[in-house]
Amino acid sequence: MNVEASSAHTALVLCGGGARGAMQVGFYQAIIELGLSFDLVVGSSVGALNGTLIAAGMSPAELSELWQGLRKPDVVSWNWRGLLGETGGFYSFAPLRRLLHEALPVKRFEELKHPLVITTTNLQSGQPCYHERHGVLIEPMIASMSLPGVFPPVWIAGDQHVDGGVTDNVPFDKALDRGAHEILMISCTCCPRDSTALASPLKILLRSFMIALDTKYLCSLQRHRARGIGIQLVRPHFQQPGGLLDFNQTAALIEVGYRETLAAFRNLRSNRVPPRSPLPEGVPS
């Protein structure tokens, strides 16, 4: 595929949600099984991770195997300098960075099989930043997942970049700018009631961030649907989805994403097929 293509008809828009991003694996598996094609991948936060792996050509089975092998120490480690206030976060993505250097089949945007956009937030400008077409992949990918205060910012082109979800967790507008007429997506930020009393500052911060993402997402969805944008959405239902850094429910979350995408999108394939032209008289059907 020509990754320089400037327009796309159908975009996968993959948003944030931490470890709940495992649902995007099941979502990807289902759309492939349903024969639903896409021309562009747009990812923010954990959606940048999955989006990059999908755009690089990783199969649903390969992505599932990668995710099901993940444990928290494979993704994050303590950032002792951060605990001392010397850097901008008390966790580090150093383990994930090492894993991606091994697992990612390509290293640059130009080498991808599908066009990709990664969203980050530029701390200096206060604006979303969209990385596409050219350059290295891992730095913007890590930056897009770097929740402020929890992970240190990533320096890109002289500026500090953090989680894309801060400014544009669901990059509908960027997909539309690239020519998308239809958007396929799954929400990973649903916030079912949690009666557990939260005590640690980190758990309070992560839960609050998830609530903020979900609220922003619902407002953005309503605004774009009011404009008549074709957004095909899976909004999963689950009771205890786990926290942003809880990798103990990966298999169950993949299954939820897969099952609910099949149910939500089962009619999409037939709806996309144009009506057959009438046959001339005398030609058997």
Backbone bond lengths (Angstrom), bond angles and torsions (degrees), N, CA, C in turn:
res aa  C-N    CA-C-N  psi(-1)  N-CA   C-N-CA  omega(-1)  CA-C   N-CA-C  phi
1 M - - - 1.469 - - 1.516 110.10 -
2 N 1.316 116.00 143.51 1.459 120.70 178.71 1.517 109.61 -81.97
3 V 1.326 117.20 106.36 1.450 119.79 -177.21 1.516 112.39 -74.52
4 E 1.335 117.61 -2.82 1.454 120.50 176.40 1.524 111.64 -86.46
5 A 1.334 116.85 -4.18 1.462 119.86 -177.55 1.519 109.84 -53.70
6 S 1.322 116.42 134.22 1.461 120.44 -173.86 1.513 112.69 -93.02
7 S 1.327 118.58 -9.21 1.453 119.88 -178.43 1.514 109.54 -137.21
8 A 1.315 115.24 159.52 1.456 121.19 -178.97 1.512 108.50 -147.47
9 H 1.322 117.08 145.00 1.458 120.64 178.13 1.523 111.44 -86.61
10 T 1.323 117.49 -44.00 1.458 122.19 -177.65 1.518 109.43 -125.55
11 A 1.334 115.70 129.95 1.462 120.86 -179.27 1.517 110.37 -118.71
12 L 1.330 115.71 138.66 1.454 121.07 164.66 1.518 106.88 -86.03
13 V 1.325 117.17 122.86 1.458 121.11 176.53 1.522 107.11 -111.98
14 L 1.321 116.01 114.23 1.458 122.33 -174.70 1.522 109.14 -113.55
15 C 1.328 115.88 119.59 1.463 120.51 -172.63 1.527 110.86 -101.95
16 G 1.338 115.39 -170.86 1.453 121.44 -177.34 1.514 112.92 -84.15
17 G 1.333 114.73 174.12 1.452 120.27 179.98 1.516 113.10 157.00
18 G 1.331 117.69 7.25 1.454 120.34 178.04 1.517 111.99 61.25
19 A 1.330 116.38 -136.05 1.464 121.29 -177.96 1.524 112.00 -62.40
20 R 1.319 117.28 -19.24 1.469 119.85 175.95 1.529 111.45 -67.68
21 G 1.320 116.82 -10.85 1.457 120.22 174.63 1.513 112.65 -58.97
22 A 1.337 117.72 -12.15 1.464 120.81 173.95 1.523 110.97 -57.96
23 M 1.328 117.30 -28.22 1.472 119.64 178.13 1.521 111.25 -64.00
24 Q 1.325 117.40 -28.38 1.466 120.37 177.97 1.523 111.37 -66.36
25 V 1.326 117.23 -25.12 1.462 121.20 176.62 1.525 109.61 -66.98
26 G 1.340 116.65 -47.58 1.457 120.30 176.89 1.513 112.44 -64.71
27 F 1.328 116.09 -37.23 1.464 122.10 175.81 1.526 110.42 -59.00
28 Y 1.316 116.75 -47.43 1.469 122.50 179.26 1.526 110.69 -61.98
29 Q 1.319 117.23 -44.42 1.462 120.85 178.99 1.524 110.75 -59.42
30 A 1.330 116.48 -43.16 1.462 120.46 -177.50 1.521 112.09 -66.94
31 I 1.334 118.07 -43.05 1.466 118.09 -177.32 1.527 110.95 -68.77
32 I 1.334 116.96 -30.58 1.464 119.30 175.53 1.528 109.78 -67.89
33 E 1.327 117.33 -44.69 1.464 120.55 179.47 1.525 111.47 -63.54
34 L 1.329 116.84 -33.18 1.464 120.97 179.50 1.524 112.26 -79.12
35 G 1.313 117.21 -7.10 1.460 120.63 179.84 1.510 113.77 75.37
36 L 1.339 117.20 24.38 1.464 121.14 179.95 1.527 109.04 -85.69
37 S 1.309 116.68 121.52 1.462 120.86 -178.45 1.526 110.57 -91.83
38 F 1.325 115.65 160.32 1.462 121.30 176.23 1.515 108.23 -144.94
39 D 1.327 115.51 154.31 1.462 122.16 -174.79 1.519 113.23 -115.00
40 L 1.334 116.97 -10.31 1.460 121.74 -173.78 1.516 108.44 -153.46
41 V 1.330 116.65 144.88 1.462 122.29 173.73 1.523 107.77 -122.14
42 V 1.339 116.38 128.21 1.461 121.78 177.44 1.520 107.16 -122.91
43 G 1.338 117.26 124.22 1.451 120.09 -175.23 1.508 113.78 -131.44
44 S 1.326 114.78 142.98 1.459 121.80 176.37 1.519 108.24 -132.72
45 S 1.337 117.20 139.45 1.453 122.89 179.41 1.528 109.74 59.08
46 V 1.341 119.43 -129.83 1.466 118.33 179.98 1.528 111.02 -63.43
47 G 1.327 116.90 -22.88 1.460 120.02 174.59 1.516 112.36 -64.77
48 A 1.342 116.77 -24.90 1.471 119.95 174.87 1.518 110.39 -69.61
49 L 1.330 116.46 -37.98 1.463 120.44 176.92 1.524 110.62 -63.37
50 N 1.335 116.38 -56.56 1.464 119.70 -178.83 1.521 111.53 -63.99
51 G 1.329 116.34 -39.11 1.458 119.82 -179.52 1.517 112.31 -62.22
52 T 1.331 116.31 -39.87 1.461 119.73 179.08 1.524 111.01 -65.89
53 L 1.318 116.93 -43.34 1.464 120.46 -179.82 1.527 111.27 -65.78
54 I 1.333 116.66 -38.07 1.468 120.36 176.85 1.524 110.27 -67.12
55 A 1.338 116.35 -46.89 1.466 120.36 -178.86 1.524 111.67 -64.39
56 A 1.322 116.70 -25.67 1.464 120.82 178.40 1.521 112.19 -78.18
57 G 1.338 116.57 -8.36 1.458 120.11 176.72 1.507 115.07 101.56
58 M 1.335 118.20 9.73 1.458 120.27 178.57 1.523 109.67 -66.74
59 S 1.312 117.34 134.95 1.460 122.04 -178.76 1.527 109.91 -77.68
60 P 1.354 118.28 161.79 1.464 119.83 175.60 1.524 112.59 -55.88
61 A 1.332 117.46 -40.08 1.465 120.22 -179.81 1.525 111.13 -64.71
62 E 1.328 116.92 -40.91 1.466 120.72 179.60 1.527 111.04 -67.39
63 L 1.332 116.33 -40.74 1.461 120.11 179.51 1.525 110.44 -66.55
64 S 1.331 116.39 -40.49 1.462 120.73 177.81 1.525 110.99 -62.75
65 E 1.316 116.81 -43.06 1.467 120.30 179.33 1.526 110.98 -62.56
66 L 1.331 116.37 -41.52 1.458 120.21 178.35 1.521 110.76 -60.72
67 W 1.335 116.36 -49.58 1.458 120.84 -177.57 1.528 111.85 -64.27
68 Q 1.318 116.87 -42.33 1.465 118.72 -176.02 1.526 111.98 -71.23
69 G 1.321 116.86 -15.09 1.457 120.04 174.53 1.513 113.73 -88.90
70 L 1.340 117.10 -5.52 1.465 120.38 -175.82 1.524 111.76 -79.76
71 R 1.312 114.80 136.39 1.452 122.78 167.45 1.526 106.83 -128.11
72 K 1.305 116.19 161.99 1.466 119.36 -175.05 1.529 112.56 -51.60
73 P 1.353 120.12 -42.35 1.475 119.04 179.22 1.528 113.70 -65.78
74 D 1.351 117.08 -18.00 1.467 119.82 176.15 1.523 111.88 -77.45
75 V 1.327 115.85 -15.35 1.469 121.02 -173.05 1.524 111.64 -109.71
76 V 1.322 116.79 -47.82 1.469 120.45 -175.18 1.524 110.42 -131.09
77 S 1.313 114.78 158.16 1.467 122.26 172.18 1.523 107.79 -139.50
78 W 1.325 116.01 162.41 1.452 119.10 176.31 1.523 110.06 -66.51
79 N 1.311 115.21 138.36 1.463 121.53 175.55 1.530 106.75 -105.03
80 W 1.325 116.16 94.46 1.461 119.92 -172.56 1.523 112.30 -63.54
81 R 1.314 117.87 -32.80 1.467 119.77 175.68 1.524 110.15 -64.87
82 G 1.335 115.76 -34.22 1.452 119.22 177.44 1.517 111.91 -67.26
83 L 1.332 116.18 -38.50 1.462 119.82 178.09 1.524 111.48 -63.25
84 L 1.333 115.87 -27.31 1.467 120.41 178.08 1.527 112.08 -88.88
85 G 1.327 116.77 2.67 1.453 120.73 178.47 1.508 114.14 80.51
86 E 1.343 117.48 15.68 1.463 120.19 -176.91 1.523 112.80 -89.97
87 T 1.326 117.43 -20.69 1.466 121.52 176.16 1.519 108.32 -130.51
88 G 1.320 116.16 178.76 1.457 119.68 -170.54 1.506 116.64 -89.03
89 G 1.335 119.43 19.68 1.453 119.51 178.85 1.508 111.58 -171.11
90 F 1.342 116.71 152.49 1.458 119.34 -177.74 1.522 113.26 -97.43
91 Y 1.339 117.77 -1.19 1.460 122.19 169.11 1.528 109.07 -113.21
92 S 1.326 115.62 157.90 1.459 122.06 175.88 1.521 109.22 -129.01
93 F 1.334 116.65 144.60 1.463 121.88 174.64 1.535 111.58 -91.57
94 A 1.332 117.83 20.61 1.467 120.43 -178.23 1.531 112.59 -55.70
95 P 1.356 120.03 -43.42 1.472 118.66 178.14 1.525 112.49 -62.69
96 L 1.339 117.52 -42.01 1.460 120.57 179.58 1.522 110.92 -65.35
97 R 1.314 116.58 -38.93 1.468 120.48 178.82 1.537 110.08 -59.72
98 R 1.340 116.62 -43.85 1.470 120.10 178.36 1.528 110.90 -63.91
99 L 1.334 116.23 -42.24 1.463 120.11 -179.81 1.523 111.07 -62.19
100 L 1.332 116.86 -42.28 1.463 120.61 -178.12 1.522 111.72 -67.23
101 H 1.308 117.52 -35.62 1.466 119.65 177.24 1.526 110.63 -60.52
102 E 1.344 116.30 -30.57 1.460 120.44 179.02 1.528 112.03 -86.13
103 A 1.337 117.11 -39.92 1.467 120.74 -170.17 1.520 114.16 -88.65
104 L 1.331 117.60 -28.37 1.457 120.29 -174.96 1.528 109.70 -75.19
105 P 1.331 118.35 120.17 1.470 120.03 -175.26 1.523 114.22 -71.04
106 V 1.328 117.81 -20.61 1.461 121.02 176.95 1.519 108.08 -131.38
107 K 1.313 116.65 164.13 1.468 120.32 -174.34 1.525 113.48 -120.38
108 R 1.341 117.97 -9.52 1.459 120.93 -175.26 1.528 110.79 -132.88
109 F 1.329 116.08 153.65 1.466 121.26 178.24 1.523 111.42 -56.28
110 E 1.329 116.48 -38.22 1.465 120.60 -175.89 1.528 112.50 -63.52
111 E 1.322 117.79 -18.94 1.464 121.92 -175.27 1.526 113.50 -96.14
112 L 1.321 118.00 -2.52 1.464 121.97 -175.32 1.522 112.15 -70.91
113 K 1.334 115.77 154.45 1.464 121.24 177.36 1.524 111.82 -83.83
114 H 1.331 116.88 -26.36 1.470 122.00 177.89 1.529 108.50 -125.89
115 P 1.322 118.60 145.37 1.465 120.56 173.98 1.530 110.85 -59.06
116 L 1.314 116.34 141.67 1.461 122.59 -174.92 1.518 110.47 -137.32
117 V 1.340 115.41 141.68 1.467 122.19 171.03 1.528 107.38 -126.00
118 I 1.324 116.89 129.55 1.465 122.67 175.42 1.522 108.47 -112.48
119 T 1.324 115.97 132.39 1.465 121.49 -179.60 1.526 110.73 -101.03
120 T 1.326 116.52 130.83 1.462 121.78 170.38 1.527 108.09 -128.60
121 T 1.323 115.77 172.19 1.461 121.51 174.88 1.523 108.75 -114.21
122 N 1.326 116.44 123.06 1.463 122.32 179.39 1.531 108.60 -84.35
123 L 1.327 116.50 115.05 1.465 119.73 -177.00 1.519 112.49 -67.56
124 Q 1.322 117.98 -29.62 1.459 120.41 -178.38 1.529 111.49 -74.87
125 S 1.328 117.35 -42.78 1.472 120.14 -178.98 1.520 112.44 -88.73
126 G 1.340 116.72 -21.99 1.457 120.29 -176.09 1.512 113.51 74.90
127 Q 1.325 117.27 14.54 1.461 121.91 -175.09 1.531 110.79 -117.25
128 P 1.351 115.89 156.53 1.464 117.86 171.85 1.520 109.92 -67.00
129 C 1.303 115.88 148.88 1.462 121.97 178.32 1.526 107.69 -126.54
130 Y 1.326 116.47 133.98 1.463 121.26 -175.67 1.527 109.24 -112.66
131 H 1.313 115.56 119.82 1.459 122.50 -177.97 1.524 107.84 -101.92
132 E 1.323 116.79 124.80 1.462 120.62 -174.11 1.525 109.99 -160.52
133 R 1.318 114.49 160.08 1.469 125.24 170.90 1.536 115.41 69.86
134 H 1.340 117.63 -49.29 1.466 119.40 -174.18 1.524 110.12 -135.27
135 G 1.322 115.72 151.41 1.457 120.57 172.68 1.515 113.57 109.63
136 V 1.341 114.46 175.46 1.464 120.57 -179.28 1.528 109.77 -74.50
137 L 1.326 115.81 156.53 1.462 121.19 -175.24 1.526 113.49 -96.33
138 I 1.321 116.85 -40.18 1.460 119.00 -167.15 1.526 112.53 -67.38
139 E 1.333 119.11 -39.08 1.467 119.77 -177.72 1.530 112.30 -62.34
140 P 1.343 120.22 -52.84 1.465 118.35 177.88 1.526 112.75 -64.54
141 M 1.337 117.30 -31.00 1.458 119.92 178.29 1.531 110.83 -63.80
142 I 1.336 116.59 -47.81 1.463 120.51 178.48 1.527 110.32 -64.77
143 A 1.330 116.96 -42.31 1.468 120.37 179.13 1.518 111.02 -59.03
144 S 1.330 116.99 -41.22 1.461 121.13 -176.54 1.519 112.29 -63.73
145 M 1.343 117.31 -22.00 1.464 121.60 -179.87 1.524 112.97 -99.91
146 S 1.321 117.78 -0.45 1.464 121.31 -171.69 1.526 111.44 -85.00
147 L 1.316 115.24 88.89 1.466 121.71 179.28 1.526 109.65 -60.97
148 P 1.343 117.93 124.39 1.466 120.75 -175.83 1.529 112.25 -57.60
149 G 1.313 115.31 135.59 1.454 120.71 179.59 1.508 113.95 86.74
150 V 1.336 116.58 -24.36 1.462 121.39 178.71 1.527 110.19 -98.12
151 F 1.335 116.00 -41.51 1.467 122.32 177.28 1.528 108.81 -122.21
152 P 1.311 118.14 145.37 1.467 119.62 178.86 1.522 111.38 -68.48
153 P 1.325 118.02 150.23 1.468 120.72 175.71 1.526 110.77 -62.30
154 V 1.316 115.46 158.67 1.463 122.29 176.51 1.524 107.82 -107.91
155 W 1.322 116.33 130.96 1.460 120.83 178.76 1.524 109.77 -81.65
156 I 1.334 116.40 123.70 1.461 122.66 176.77 1.523 107.73 -134.42
157 A 1.310 117.05 121.17 1.468 122.98 177.86 1.527 112.02 51.57
158 G 1.339 116.08 40.45 1.453 120.63 173.99 1.509 116.11 86.09
159 D 1.344 118.06 -0.08 1.461 121.42 178.56 1.526 110.06 -123.00
160 Q 1.338 115.09 158.28 1.462 120.90 177.06 1.530 109.49 -90.38
161 H 1.328 115.42 133.10 1.463 120.79 -179.42 1.521 109.99 -123.05
162 V 1.352 114.86 139.95 1.463 121.23 178.39 1.528 109.26 -129.62
163 D 1.318 114.44 -171.13 1.463 123.68 -174.13 1.528 112.97 -45.37
164 G 1.332 115.68 125.84 1.460 120.12 177.99 1.509 113.12 -62.35
165 G 1.363 116.65 -23.65 1.455 119.79 179.92 1.514 114.30 -65.29
166 V 1.328 117.54 -18.88 1.465 120.48 179.74 1.524 110.54 -62.28
167 T 1.331 117.05 -40.14 1.466 120.46 -176.76 1.522 113.60 -111.22
168 D 1.341 117.58 -29.75 1.473 118.92 -175.48 1.523 109.83 -154.74
169 N 1.339 115.48 74.76 1.460 119.64 -176.98 1.519 112.47 -69.54
170 V 1.328 116.95 -28.93 1.471 121.00 179.92 1.529 106.97 -124.78
171 P 1.318 118.38 89.69 1.478 121.57 -169.18 1.531 113.89 -77.04
172 F 1.330 116.28 61.49 1.463 120.34 177.85 1.527 111.15 -57.58
173 D 1.334 115.90 -48.47 1.465 119.67 -173.10 1.522 111.77 -62.10
174 K 1.327 116.52 -36.93 1.463 118.60 179.18 1.521 110.53 -66.43
175 A 1.324 117.45 -39.85 1.465 120.37 176.84 1.523 110.58 -62.11
176 L 1.326 116.82 -40.82 1.465 120.63 179.08 1.523 110.51 -67.34
177 D 1.332 117.19 -39.26 1.467 120.36 177.51 1.528 111.62 -60.12
178 R 1.324 116.43 -31.35 1.456 120.63 179.10 1.528 112.24 -85.35
179 G 1.335 116.67 6.56 1.458 120.47 172.53 1.505 116.23 98.70
180 A 1.333 118.30 7.13 1.464 119.85 -178.24 1.528 110.93 -68.30
181 H 1.329 115.82 136.05 1.462 122.14 173.72 1.523 111.31 -105.12
182 E 1.310 116.23 -15.95 1.461 121.79 -179.17 1.519 108.07 -139.33
183 I 1.333 115.32 140.96 1.460 121.22 -179.84 1.519 108.96 -123.90
184 L 1.321 116.27 129.67 1.457 122.69 174.08 1.519 107.76 -108.37
185 M 1.338 117.24 130.01 1.460 118.45 -178.10 1.519 111.50 -156.91
186 I 1.320 114.82 160.35 1.456 122.96 172.92 1.522 107.61 -128.26
187 S 1.316 116.63 136.76 1.461 120.44 178.81 1.525 109.55 -85.97
188 C 1.318 115.92 129.86 1.470 121.17 176.62 1.525 111.67 -111.49
189 T 1.330 117.14 9.25 1.463 119.87 -174.22 1.517 112.96 -110.40
190 C 1.343 117.49 9.85 1.463 119.68 179.64 1.525 109.36 -54.37
191 C 1.315 116.30 136.18 1.466 120.70 -176.40 1.521 110.85 -119.97
192 P 1.348 118.00 79.58 1.458 119.23 175.37 1.521 110.06 -63.43
193 R 1.309 115.88 157.33 1.460 119.95 -179.16 1.527 110.10 -58.07
194 D 1.307 115.18 135.67 1.462 121.87 177.77 1.520 107.37 -124.18
195 S 1.334 116.13 110.20 1.467 120.47 -175.81 1.527 112.62 -81.78
196 T 1.335 115.89 -2.66 1.464 119.65 -179.73 1.528 110.66 -70.60
197 A 1.323 116.25 130.36 1.465 119.88 175.69 1.526 109.02 -73.96
198 L 1.316 116.07 127.13 1.460 121.13 -178.76 1.525 109.48 -94.44
199 A 1.324 116.14 130.13 1.460 119.95 -176.70 1.520 112.88 -113.13
200 S 1.339 117.83 -42.00 1.463 119.04 -174.54 1.525 110.78 -75.40
201 P 1.332 117.12 142.90 1.469 120.15 178.19 1.525 112.60 -56.19
202 L 1.351 117.36 -37.56 1.462 120.04 -178.78 1.524 111.24 -64.79
203 K 1.338 117.16 -45.92 1.467 119.60 -179.43 1.525 111.12 -64.80
204 I 1.321 116.83 -37.64 1.466 120.21 177.27 1.523 110.01 -64.39
205 L 1.339 116.88 -43.51 1.461 121.18 179.48 1.523 111.00 -62.34
206 L 1.339 117.39 -47.47 1.459 120.70 -176.85 1.522 111.43 -65.84
207 R 1.333 117.56 -42.17 1.465 120.59 178.14 1.529 110.16 -63.98
208 S 1.320 117.60 -42.13 1.466 121.13 179.83 1.521 110.99 -64.42
209 F 1.335 116.61 -40.55 1.460 120.58 178.96 1.521 110.44 -63.68
210 M 1.339 117.06 -40.39 1.457 120.59 179.18 1.532 110.93 -64.47
211 I 1.323 117.31 -41.16 1.466 120.73 177.70 1.527 110.06 -62.49
212 A 1.331 116.66 -42.68 1.469 120.23 179.22 1.523 111.03 -62.91
213 L 1.333 117.41 -42.64 1.464 120.64 178.64 1.520 111.05 -61.56
214 D 1.327 116.54 -43.28 1.463 120.03 -177.73 1.522 110.80 -66.09
215 T 1.326 117.18 -39.45 1.464 120.82 179.24 1.527 110.89 -65.09
216 K 1.338 116.67 -44.71 1.472 120.79 178.00 1.520 111.02 -63.03
217 Y 1.327 115.29 -40.51 1.462 120.17 -179.05 1.528 110.98 -62.41
218 L 1.342 117.56 -45.87 1.462 120.58 -178.39 1.527 111.12 -63.86
219 C 1.333 117.34 -39.02 1.467 120.52 177.72 1.528 110.77 -64.85
220 S 1.327 116.85 -43.15 1.461 120.92 179.89 1.517 110.99 -65.66
221 L 1.324 116.77 -41.54 1.463 120.78 178.79 1.523 110.67 -60.86
222 Q 1.322 117.21 -46.29 1.460 121.29 -179.55 1.530 110.98 -62.21
223 R 1.321 116.48 -41.95 1.466 120.59 -178.77 1.526 111.31 -64.52
224 H 1.316 117.43 -43.54 1.462 120.10 -177.18 1.525 112.06 -74.68
225 R 1.314 117.38 -35.22 1.462 118.94 176.30 1.523 110.89 -66.63
226 A 1.331 116.71 -33.18 1.459 119.75 177.37 1.520 111.23 -64.42
227 R 1.325 117.02 -24.47 1.473 121.77 177.48 1.524 112.03 -85.36
228 G 1.323 117.04 -0.11 1.457 120.20 178.32 1.512 114.28 83.52
229 I 1.337 117.75 17.81 1.461 121.04 179.14 1.529 109.23 -72.45
230 G 1.327 117.03 135.52 1.462 121.52 -179.62 1.518 111.42 -78.79
231 I 1.325 116.68 89.09 1.461 121.61 -179.51 1.523 108.65 -105.98
232 Q 1.317 115.98 114.39 1.460 122.20 177.56 1.528 107.12 -97.92
233 L 1.318 115.99 110.69 1.460 121.57 -167.42 1.522 112.18 -117.48
234 V 1.330 114.68 138.48 1.463 121.73 166.89 1.524 106.68 -110.42
235 R 1.326 116.13 121.16 1.467 120.78 176.47 1.523 107.49 -117.88
236 P 1.327 116.81 94.63 1.467 120.68 -171.09 1.528 112.97 -64.78
237 H 1.316 113.95 155.74 1.461 121.52 175.79 1.526 108.27 -114.00
238 F 1.308 116.00 125.15 1.459 120.14 177.00 1.515 107.78 -153.66
239 Q 1.323 115.10 156.28 1.456 119.95 -176.47 1.527 112.05 -90.31
240 Q 1.323 116.94 -48.61 1.461 121.10 -176.79 1.525 109.43 -128.54
241 P 1.325 117.88 82.23 1.465 120.46 -174.61 1.520 114.76 -74.25
242 G 1.320 117.64 -11.82 1.463 119.92 -178.45 1.517 112.05 87.00
243 G 1.328 115.33 168.89 1.455 120.89 -177.29 1.511 112.81 -86.86
244 L 1.326 114.66 179.05 1.462 120.68 -176.56 1.525 112.81 -62.44
245 L 1.322 117.52 -28.00 1.463 120.94 -177.67 1.528 111.87 -117.56
246 D 1.322 116.93 23.42 1.463 122.27 -179.67 1.528 109.37 -97.61
247 F 1.332 116.54 105.45 1.462 121.15 -177.96 1.528 112.23 -100.28
248 N 1.332 117.25 19.30 1.458 120.83 -177.90 1.522 113.09 -84.79
249 Q 1.332 117.62 -10.89 1.462 120.15 -177.02 1.529 112.17 -116.69
250 T 1.314 117.03 23.24 1.460 120.75 -173.76 1.520 112.77 -56.76
251 A 1.325 117.58 -50.21 1.469 120.48 -177.13 1.523 110.98 -60.23
252 A 1.336 116.99 -42.51 1.461 120.51 -179.81 1.525 111.14 -66.11
253 L 1.327 117.51 -39.00 1.462 120.78 -179.89 1.527 111.32 -69.11
254 I 1.333 117.46 -38.24 1.467 119.94 175.28 1.520 109.69 -59.90
255 E 1.324 116.54 -43.44 1.466 120.84 -179.61 1.526 111.18 -64.55
256 V 1.337 117.39 -40.95 1.469 120.69 177.50 1.525 110.23 -60.80
257 G 1.330 116.97 -47.29 1.459 120.33 179.52 1.511 112.18 -60.86
258 Y 1.319 116.59 -42.13 1.468 121.91 -179.83 1.525 111.00 -65.57
259 R 1.315 116.80 -52.81 1.467 121.55 -175.42 1.530 111.50 -62.88
260 E 1.321 116.35 -44.28 1.469 118.59 -175.63 1.527 111.60 -75.57
261 T 1.322 118.07 -27.61 1.467 119.81 174.85 1.523 110.44 -69.69
262 L 1.326 117.66 -42.79 1.469 120.22 175.98 1.522 110.33 -56.88
263 A 1.332 116.74 -44.41 1.461 120.36 -178.66 1.523 111.71 -66.66
264 A 1.335 116.89 -40.10 1.467 120.42 -175.84 1.519 112.86 -76.66
265 F 1.339 117.18 -32.83 1.465 121.08 -171.17 1.523 113.50 -108.26
266 R 1.317 118.74 8.89 1.471 119.16 -172.66 1.521 112.75 -60.72
267 N 1.345 117.45 -25.82 1.465 119.84 -178.55 1.525 113.40 -96.21
268 L 1.330 117.39 -4.35 1.465 119.13 -175.09 1.513 112.23 -64.90
269 R 1.322 116.98 -40.73 1.459 119.20 -175.01 1.516 110.65 -61.89
270 S 1.342 116.92 -46.36 1.463 119.13 -178.93 1.514 111.17 -67.99
271 N 1.339 116.14 -33.43 1.461 118.87 179.98 1.523 111.99 -68.30
272 R 1.342 117.44 -24.01 1.458 120.29 -179.22 1.523 112.37 -81.10
273 V 1.334 118.01 -19.95 1.457 120.69 -175.28 1.515 109.29 -75.82
274 P 1.342 119.90 121.14 1.457 121.30 -178.97 1.518 110.39 -66.25
275 P 1.345 117.48 150.21 1.452 119.53 178.82 1.517 111.02 -61.12
276 R 1.325 115.41 141.29 1.461 120.44 -178.59 1.523 110.38 -70.87
277 S 1.329 116.98 139.15 1.467 121.01 178.54 1.522 109.54 -65.07
278 P 1.339 118.01 143.26 1.460 120.17 178.49 1.522 110.31 -59.48
279 L 1.329 116.26 139.60 1.455 120.86 178.01 1.519 109.99 -78.93
280 P 1.323 118.67 145.22 1.465 120.90 175.75 1.520 110.61 -60.24
281 E 1.316 115.15 152.85 1.462 119.59 179.40 1.519 109.92 -57.44
282 G 1.316 115.60 140.97 1.452 120.71 177.09 1.507 114.16 88.24
283 V 1.358 117.39 -8.50 1.461 120.16 178.43 1.517 107.95 -95.37
284 P 1.335 118.06 122.15 1.460 119.87 -177.63 1.520 111.10 -66.35
285 S 1.313 116.03 146.45 1.462 121.02 178.78 1.512 109.88 -85.08
